[in-house]
Amino acid sequence: MNIEENDRKILVTIRLERANGTFDDACQNIQLGLWRTAANRLYYACYYAVSALLIKNDLIAHTHKGVINQLGLHFVKNGLISIEKGRFFKELFYLRQDGDYDDWFDIREQDVKPLIEPAKKFIEEIENLINA
């Protein structure tokens, strides 16, 4: 990636702030009953956190699937992140994909509410890895 160390730190901080802000957006959408938008925001909150982790470690991904693959290759495979957490992130991606692009796919309250706490814990775990 060839980002200077100071710029990398700034970018990681920006991405983590975006992750937490987007998580808050998801919670607001949940309160409004906007399930499709909430699912989208939960995924992106986790995505921003993972992208911060990749940036910190000078890893490059050009697509969302690339981010998922890099997380698996460098952090799940090495035991730094559990297989379950890696699977959770991938499932959030597919829920977001279906919600955003499949006109026939309906996201409901029971699809989204159980994801709130795991998403929050996922982001916290990523932040802990970054700050370790």
Buried (B, 14 or more C-beta within 10 A) or exposed (E): EEEEEEEBEEBBEEBBEBBBEBBEBBBEBBEEEBBBBBBBBBBBBBBBBBBBBBBBBEBEBEEBEEBBEBBBEBBBEEEBBEEEBBEBBBEBBEBBBBBBEEEEEEBEEEBBEEBBEBBBEBBEBBBEBBEE
